[in-house]
Amino acid sequence: MRNGVTNVLIVGVGGQGVILASEMLSAVALRSGLDVKKSEVHGMSQRGGVVTSHVRFGGKVHSPLIPSGEADVILGFELAESLRWVHQLAEGGKIIANSQRLVPPITATGKFSYPGDVIERIRARAPQAKIIDAIGIATELGNPRLVNTILLGVLSKSLDLDEKIWLEVVEKMAPKGTGEINRKAFLEGRSR
């Protein structure tokens, strides 16, 4: 945290729930009485492209974009995307990453390859990185679309925001009819 502002960079690929997660985090911070700014990039997200969301909150936030190298937390929904953004991590910052690997189709051409040592490279920059099998947990809960809520649960342990507010927001903002399972997913992530 710098100047009373917490910076969370959420990264992944289209369809993983990055935008909904950033909206939930923003809502929790806002309900906690904090100033919140958010910015996102989701260009080719419908085709599995990169999705990023900057969420900044604190006493007074002047810009929605996290300054270079000042992310307090990188919340990665896909392993290689977590590595791609590791340069944005502040000294002493945290990485929470889903262990899921979504290998892009272009690797079939042989011109590009998915890095084989992703976890080692992440840990070289952030030795305390939490790598979570969120897709495995979500599948056990019966819905692979719960990855974002599980990761928010893990993230919530790193932020000074009331658990009660988190649970209210998760249940309210979850897709219709999924409030209870999303609550369960959040608490499962929070227990990790």
Backbone torsions as a table, in degrees:
resi	resn	phi	psi	omega
1	MET	NA	131.8	178.9
2	ARG	-123.7	133.3	178.6
3	ASN	52.6	35.8	178.9
4	GLY	73.7	12.9	-179.5
5	VAL	-116.3	131.8	175.5
6	THR	-99.0	132.8	-177.7
7	ASN	-115.0	118.2	178.2
8	VAL	-120.1	122.0	177.1
9	LEU	-104.1	118.9	-179.4
10	ILE	-107.6	126.3	-174.5
11	VAL	-132.4	149.5	177.6
12	GLY	178.7	-155.9	177.3
13	VAL	-125.1	164.2	-177.0
14	GLY	-53.4	138.3	177.2
15	GLY	91.7	-3.2	-178.1
16	GLN	-91.1	-8.4	179.1
17	GLY	92.5	20.0	179.6
18	VAL	-59.6	-45.9	-176.0
19	ILE	-66.2	-44.9	178.6
20	LEU	-61.9	-41.4	178.6
21	ALA	-61.1	-41.8	-179.9
22	SER	-68.0	-34.7	177.0
23	GLU	-67.1	-39.8	178.0
24	MET	-65.6	-46.8	178.4
25	LEU	-59.0	-43.9	179.0
26	SER	-61.5	-42.2	-179.8
27	ALA	-64.4	-40.2	178.9
28	VAL	-63.2	-46.2	179.8
29	ALA	-63.3	-42.6	179.6
30	LEU	-62.8	-46.0	178.3
31	ARG	-65.9	-19.0	177.7
32	SER	-85.6	3.4	176.8
33	GLY	85.2	18.6	-178.1
34	LEU	-100.6	155.5	172.1
35	ASP	-77.1	134.6	-175.5
36	VAL	-131.7	136.7	172.1
37	LYS	-131.2	143.1	-178.0
38	LYS	-140.8	143.2	175.9
39	SER	-142.5	146.1	-179.6
40	GLU	-142.6	155.4	174.9
41	VAL	-127.6	121.7	179.4
42	HIS	-141.4	48.4	-178.0
43	GLY	-44.8	-79.1	-176.9
44	MET	-98.4	33.4	-174.1
45	SER	-59.0	-32.8	-179.1
46	GLN	-70.2	-13.8	178.8
47	ARG	-111.8	24.5	177.3
48	GLY	80.5	16.5	-179.9
49	GLY	-77.7	175.5	-177.6
50	VAL	-65.5	138.5	174.8
51	VAL	-130.1	128.4	176.5
52	THR	-131.5	148.8	176.8
53	SER	-140.9	126.6	175.4
54	HIS	-95.8	125.7	175.1
55	VAL	-124.5	123.6	-179.2
56	ARG	-127.0	133.3	179.4
57	PHE	-148.2	151.6	-179.4
58	GLY	167.4	-160.2	-179.9
59	GLY	-61.7	-47.8	177.4
60	LYS	-148.7	121.0	-179.9
61	VAL	-112.3	126.7	-175.8
62	HIS	-95.7	-22.9	-176.6
63	SER	-140.5	145.7	178.1
64	PRO	-78.4	-14.8	-177.2
65	LEU	-93.8	133.5	177.3
66	ILE	-73.2	124.8	177.2
67	PRO	-59.4	148.9	-178.4
68	SER	-52.8	128.6	177.0
69	GLY	75.8	18.3	-177.4
70	GLU	-122.6	20.7	176.4
71	ALA	-75.2	121.2	176.9
72	ASP	-73.0	-34.5	178.3
73	VAL	-139.3	135.8	167.2
74	ILE	-109.3	120.5	178.2
75	LEU	-105.5	105.0	-174.0
76	GLY	-103.4	124.4	179.7
77	PHE	-86.9	-15.2	-179.5
78	GLU	-139.4	139.4	-169.9
79	LEU	-61.7	-49.7	-178.3
80	ALA	-66.5	-33.6	176.6
81	GLU	-66.5	-34.9	175.5
82	SER	-60.7	-44.4	178.8
83	LEU	-66.9	-41.3	-178.3
84	ARG	-56.4	-33.4	-175.2
85	TRP	-101.2	5.9	-175.4
86	VAL	-59.7	-25.8	178.7
87	HIS	-64.8	-18.1	-179.9
88	GLN	-83.1	-9.1	-175.9
89	LEU	-71.5	132.2	176.3
90	ALA	-72.3	157.0	174.0
91	GLU	-57.0	126.7	-178.7
92	GLY	82.1	3.0	179.7
93	GLY	-72.7	170.6	-176.8
94	LYS	-116.3	147.6	171.7
95	ILE	-119.2	129.7	172.8
96	ILE	-121.3	118.7	-174.4
97	ALA	-133.6	140.3	171.2
98	ASN	-73.7	137.0	-178.2
99	SER	-77.1	-0.9	-178.5
100	GLN	-63.6	136.3	176.3
101	ARG	-114.1	117.3	176.0
102	LEU	-108.6	97.1	-175.5
103	VAL	-77.7	119.8	-178.0
104	PRO	-68.2	146.9	-178.3
105	PRO	-57.0	-26.6	-177.2
106	ILE	-62.2	-20.0	178.4
107	THR	-63.8	-22.2	178.9
108	ALA	-65.1	-21.9	179.3
109	THR	-75.1	-18.1	-177.7
110	GLY	85.5	-8.0	-179.2
111	LYS	-79.9	-23.3	179.4
112	PHE	-132.0	152.9	177.0
113	SER	-137.0	152.1	176.8
114	TYR	-81.2	130.0	-177.7
115	PRO	-61.9	137.4	-177.9
116	GLY	-87.3	-17.5	-174.7
117	ASP	-114.6	39.4	-173.1
118	VAL	-60.2	-50.0	-176.8
119	ILE	-62.1	-42.3	179.3
120	GLU	-61.8	-40.6	-179.7
121	ARG	-69.9	-36.0	175.8
122	ILE	-65.0	-46.4	-178.1
123	ARG	-68.0	-25.3	176.0
124	ALA	-64.0	-33.4	179.8
125	ARG	-89.3	-34.1	-177.7
126	ALA	-137.9	84.9	-175.6
127	PRO	-55.2	-28.0	-178.4
128	GLN	-92.4	13.8	-178.4
129	ALA	-54.0	137.8	175.6
130	LYS	-98.2	116.6	176.5
131	ILE	-106.2	116.6	-172.4
132	ILE	-115.6	136.2	174.1
133	ASP	-83.7	67.5	-176.3
134	ALA	-64.5	-35.1	179.3
135	ILE	-67.6	-37.1	176.8
136	GLY	-64.9	-43.5	178.7
137	ILE	-63.7	-45.1	-179.4
138	ALA	-61.5	-40.8	179.4
139	THR	-64.6	-41.3	176.9
140	GLU	-61.5	-35.6	179.0
141	LEU	-76.3	-10.2	175.2
142	GLY	99.3	7.2	-179.6
143	ASN	-152.9	105.2	-178.3
144	PRO	-64.2	-10.6	179.7
145	ARG	-82.0	4.4	-179.3
146	LEU	-88.1	1.0	-177.0
147	VAL	-53.0	-45.0	-176.6
148	ASN	-63.6	-39.8	-179.5
149	THR	-70.1	-37.3	176.4
150	ILE	-61.6	-47.7	-179.8
151	LEU	-64.2	-35.7	175.5
152	LEU	-63.9	-36.9	176.0
153	GLY	-60.5	-44.6	177.2
154	VAL	-62.6	-47.0	179.7
155	LEU	-58.4	-39.7	-175.2
156	SER	-57.3	-28.2	178.8
157	LYS	-70.5	-18.5	-178.6
158	SER	-95.1	-6.5	-175.4
159	LEU	-118.7	145.9	-179.0
160	ASP	-88.5	64.4	179.3
161	LEU	-128.0	136.3	-172.5
162	ASP	-59.3	129.3	179.9
163	GLU	-58.0	-37.6	-179.6
164	LYS	-60.0	-41.9	179.1
165	ILE	-66.3	-42.9	176.8
166	TRP	-53.7	-50.9	-176.4
167	LEU	-63.2	-40.2	177.5
168	GLU	-61.1	-45.0	-178.6
169	VAL	-66.8	-45.5	-179.5
170	VAL	-58.7	-47.6	-179.1
171	GLU	-65.7	-38.5	-178.2
172	LYS	-72.6	-39.6	-173.2
173	MET	-92.7	-10.0	178.2
174	ALA	-63.4	149.9	177.1
175	PRO	-52.4	147.2	-176.0
176	LYS	-48.9	130.5	177.1
177	GLY	84.5	1.0	-177.5
178	THR	-117.5	12.2	-177.3
179	GLY	-56.2	-47.0	-176.0
180	GLU	-67.5	-43.9	180.0
181	ILE	-68.4	-33.2	176.4
182	ASN	-69.2	-36.2	175.2
183	ARG	-60.4	-46.3	179.7
184	LYS	-61.3	-43.3	179.7
185	ALA	-62.9	-43.5	178.5
186	PHE	-59.0	-48.5	-179.0
187	LEU	-65.1	-34.2	176.4
188	GLU	-63.9	-43.8	176.9
189	GLY	-64.4	-39.8	-179.2
190	ARG	-64.0	-26.4	-179.3
191	SER	-79.6	-8.0	-176.4
192	ARG	-85.5	NA	NA
